[in-house]
Amino acid sequence: MPKSKLLLVEDDQSQAALLALELRRAGFEVEPVKSGEDAISKLGGSLYDAIVTDLRLGGGVDGLQVLREAKRAQPEAEVLVITGHGSIDTAVEAMKHGAFDYLTKPVQPEELLLVLQKALEHRSLRGEVRRLREEVKGKYSFEGIVYSSAEMGRVLELVRKVATTDATVLIQGESGTGKELIARAIHENSARRSGAFVAINCGALPEGLLESELFGHVKGAFTGADRNKRGLFEEASGGTIFLDEISETTPGLQVKLLRALQESEVRRVGDNHPVRISARVVTATNKDLGKLARDGKFREDL
């Protein structure tokens, strides 16, 4: 496994030598420099996993300038800053500009190693989240949906257009035709892609439990409700809620779903106060919803 590469910016030579020695003993590859100018020059030529810089440096470039340049040139690198006890405000300013953490002088090598470990773990987690997002984006991109018929091509063109809007969507199709795949593609190609995608099968739960899952409940609303619970509409706020098998909902629940769509608000079970929501609604069914409405088995207005 390759060593983590660090840039150490410290104009106190004895302090720099001590920290570099301890960091190398801990398995890091360390490049020490004694000025902000040297640090910025290094940032233009080598990639680092982390940068440790004193805020007060001799010369014309201070640690805050090194931090700003590091965030511009190498945004994936974590930056730790070192400050004196009288300069905590400056350290807080550094945090606002993207520093992971700060340490006060005199810096103990053990403390530095601990904070560095946390910083690199944070960097690794950010990389993993980014990789997973790209994986999801690829899986649910339109290019990732395999089809052979011209008719399906026309369907995907319609999906591509509707994804960029905030419209409520009904997906109709037989079981196994990929309705949830289309729902996810709509979400991942919309302006809400950074929000949650929350899915529920409306035919899998009895009415009372489904209502609680969708809208939430307050403490004491029913036996076993020992705390307040947010519903899936709230959980999907800023993102998309996917209601699969919407045709299986009861008339009573359909009234409440209609209100959620019309008013952009829900009422938790047992509560008299509405809760505002901002979730996009995508629904699906394997039945002919128009026929169900004409037969009086599904609300026509919904």
C-alpha positions in Angstrom: 0.0 0.0 0.0 1.6 3.4 -1.0 2.5 5.8 1.8 0.3 8.9 2.3 2.2 11.9 1.0 2.3 15.1 3.1 3.5 18.6 2.6 4.8 20.1 5.8 5.0 23.9 5.8 7.0 25.2 8.8 9.5 28.0 9.1 10.8 26.9 12.5 13.5 24.5 11.5 13.7 22.6 14.7 10.0 22.1 14.9 9.9 21.1 11.3 12.7 18.5 11.8 10.9 17.0 14.8 7.5 16.7 13.1 9.0 15.3 9.9 10.9 12.7 11.9 7.9 11.5 13.8 5.7 11.5 10.7 8.2 9.4 8.7 8.4 7.0 11.6 4.6 6.6 11.4 4.9 5.7 7.7 4.2 9.0 6.0 6.2 10.4 3.0 7.0 13.9 4.1 8.2 16.9 2.1 9.1 19.8 4.4 9.3 23.4 3.1 10.1 26.5 5.1 8.1 29.2 3.4 4.7 29.8 1.9 6.2 30.6 -1.5 8.0 27.2 -1.6 4.7 25.5 -0.5 2.7 27.1 -3.4 5.5 26.1 -5.8 5.2 22.5 -4.6 1.4 22.5 -4.9 1.8 23.2 -8.6 4.1 20.2 -9.2 3.2 17.3 -6.8 0.0 15.8 -5.5 -0.5 15.4 -1.7 -2.9 13.6 0.5 -2.6 16.2 3.2 -1.0 19.5 3.9 0.1 20.7 7.3 0.9 24.4 7.5 1.8 26.9 10.2 -0.4 30.0 9.8 2.4 32.4 10.6 5.3 32.1 8.1 8.2 34.3 7.3 8.1 36.0 4.0 5.2 37.4 2.0 2.9 34.3 1.9 1.2 33.2 5.1 -0.5 30.0 6.0 -4.0 31.2 5.0 -2.7 31.9 1.5 -1.2 28.4 1.3 -4.6 27.0 2.4 -6.5 28.9 -0.3 -4.1 27.8 -3.0 -4.2 24.2 -1.7 -8.0 24.2 -1.9 -7.8 25.6 -5.4 -5.1 23.5 -6.8 -5.7 20.2 -4.9 -9.3 20.3 -3.5 -9.1 16.6 -2.5 -6.2 17.1 -0.1 -7.0 17.7 3.5 -5.3 20.8 5.2 -4.4 21.1 8.8 -3.2 24.4 10.2 -1.0 25.2 13.2 -1.5 28.3 15.2 -0.3 30.0 18.4 -2.6 30.3 21.4 -3.1 34.0 20.6 -4.3 33.4 17.0 -7.3 31.1 17.5 -9.5 33.6 15.6 -7.2 33.1 12.6 -7.5 29.3 12.9 -11.3 29.6 12.9 -11.0 31.7 9.8 -8.9 28.9 8.3 -11.7 26.4 9.0 -14.2 28.6 7.2 -11.9 28.4 4.1 -11.8 24.6 4.2 -9.2 23.5 6.7 -10.0 20.1 8.2 -8.8 21.1 11.7 -6.2 23.2 13.6 -3.6 22.5 16.3 -2.1 25.0 18.7 1.6 25.3 19.5 3.5 23.6 20.8 2.3 20.7 18.6 2.7 17.3 20.1 3.6 14.6 17.4 1.1 12.2 18.9 -1.7 14.8 18.6 -0.7 15.6 15.0 -0.7 11.9 14.0 -4.2 11.4 15.5 -5.7 14.4 13.7 -4.0 13.4 10.5 -5.5 9.9 10.7 -8.9 11.4 11.1 -8.3 13.8 8.2 -7.2 11.0 5.9 -10.1 8.8 6.9 -12.4 11.7 6.0 -10.7 12.1 2.7 -11.1 8.3 2.0 -14.8 8.5 2.9 -15.4 11.4 0.6 -13.7 9.5 -2.2 -15.9 6.5 -1.5 -19.1 8.6 -1.5 -18.0 10.2 -4.8 -17.3 6.7 -6.3 -20.7 5.4 -5.3 -22.5 8.4 -6.6 -20.7 8.0 -10.0 -21.6 4.3 -9.9 -25.3 5.1 -9.3 -25.2 7.8 -11.9 -23.8 5.4 -14.4 -26.3 2.6 -13.5 -29.3 4.9 -13.8 -28.1 7.0 -16.7 -30.1 6.7 -19.9 -27.1 5.1 -21.5 -27.2 2.5 -18.8 -30.7 1.3 -19.7 -30.5 -1.5 -22.3 -33.4 -1.8 -24.8 -33.9 -2.9 -28.4 -37.3 -1.6 -29.6 -37.9 1.8 -31.2 -40.9 2.2 -28.9 -38.8 1.9 -25.8 -36.5 4.5 -27.3 -39.4 6.9 -27.5 -40.3 6.1 -23.9 -36.8 7.0 -22.8 -36.9 10.3 -24.8 -40.0 11.2 -22.9 -38.4 10.2 -19.6 -35.3 12.3 -20.5 -37.6 15.4 -21.0 -39.7 14.9 -17.9 -36.6 14.3 -15.7 -35.6 17.9 -16.0 -39.0 19.2 -14.7 -40.5 18.9 -11.3 -43.7 17.3 -12.5 -45.4 14.4 -10.7 -45.0 11.3 -12.8 -47.1 8.1 -13.2 -45.3 5.1 -14.7 -47.5 2.3 -16.1 -46.3 -1.1 -17.2 -46.5 -4.8 -16.6 -44.6 -6.4 -13.7 -40.9 -6.9 -14.5 -40.7 -4.2 -17.1 -38.4 -1.9 -15.1 -40.7 0.7 -13.6 -38.5 1.4 -10.6 -35.4 1.6 -12.9 -37.2 4.4 -14.8 -38.2 6.1 -11.6 -34.6 6.1 -10.4 -33.4 7.3 -13.8 -35.9 10.3 -13.5 -34.5 11.1 -10.0 -30.8 10.7 -10.9 -31.2 12.9 -14.0 -33.1 15.6 -12.2 -32.1 18.7 -10.2 -33.0 16.7 -7.1 -30.3 14.0 -7.7 -28.4 15.1 -4.6 -31.5 14.5 -2.4 -32.8 11.2 -1.2 -34.7 8.6 -3.4 -37.2 7.0 -1.1 -39.2 4.0 -2.4 -42.2 2.2 -0.9 -44.5 -0.5 -2.2 -48.0 0.7 -1.4 -49.5 -2.8 -1.8 -47.2 -4.4 0.8 -48.6 -2.7 3.9 -52.1 -2.4 5.5 -53.7 1.0 5.3 -52.9 2.1 8.9 -49.3 1.1 8.7 -48.8 2.6 5.2 -50.3 5.9 6.4 -47.8 6.1 9.3 -44.9 5.2 7.0 -45.8 7.8 4.4 -46.9 10.7 6.7 -45.3 9.9 10.0 -46.9 9.9 13.5 -46.7 11.7 16.8 -46.1 10.1 20.2 -49.2 8.5 21.6 -51.0 8.4 18.2 -51.6 4.7 18.6 -50.5 1.7 20.7 -46.7 1.4 20.4 -46.2 5.0 19.2 -43.6 5.9 21.9 -42.0 8.7 20.0 -42.5 11.1 17.1 -41.7 9.7 13.7 -41.0 11.5 10.4 -42.8 10.0 7.4 -41.3 9.1 4.1 -42.6 12.3 2.5 -40.5 14.2 5.0 -37.5 11.9 4.5 -37.7 12.6 0.8 -37.8 16.4 1.1 -35.5 17.9 -1.5 -35.5 14.5 -3.3 -38.0 12.0 -4.8 -40.5 9.7 -3.2 -41.4 6.7 -5.4 -44.9 5.2 -4.6 -44.9 1.8 -6.3 -48.2 0.0 -6.9 -50.2 3.2 -6.3 -53.3 1.4 -7.5 -53.3 -0.7 -4.3 -54.0 2.3 -2.0 -57.4 2.6 -0.2 -59.9 5.4 -0.9 -59.2 6.9 2.5 -55.4 7.0 1.8 -56.0 8.4 -1.7 -57.7 11.4 -0.2 -54.6 12.1 1.9 -52.3 11.6 -1.0 -54.3 14.0 -3.1 -54.0 16.6 -0.3 -50.2 16.0 -0.2 -49.9 16.7 -3.9 -52.2 19.7 -4.0 -51.1 21.4 -0.8 -47.4 20.2 -0.6 -48.1 19.3 3.1 -48.9 16.3 5.1 -50.4 15.6 8.6 -48.7 13.1 10.8 -51.0 10.5 12.3 -52.4 11.9 15.5 -51.3 15.5 14.8 -53.5 18.4 13.9 -50.7 20.6 12.5 -49.6 20.2 8.8 -46.0 19.7 7.9 -44.7 21.3 4.7 -43.0 19.0 2.2 -40.9 19.5 -0.9 -40.6 16.0 -2.3 -41.1 15.2 -6.0 -43.6 12.3 -6.4 -43.1 9.5 -8.9 -45.7 6.7 -8.9 -46.1 3.3 -10.7 -48.7 0.7 -11.3 -49.1 -2.5 -13.3 -52.8 -1.8 -13.8 -54.8 0.5 -16.0 -55.3 3.4 -13.7 -57.7 5.1 -16.1 -60.0 2.1 -16.2 -59.9 1.8 -12.4 -60.9 5.5 -12.1 -63.8 4.9 -14.6 -64.9 1.9 -12.6 -64.9 3.9 -9.4 -62.0 2.0 -7.8 -59.5 4.9 -7.9 -60.1 8.6 -7.4 -60.2 10.3 -10.7 -58.9 13.6 -9.3 -55.9 11.8 -7.9 
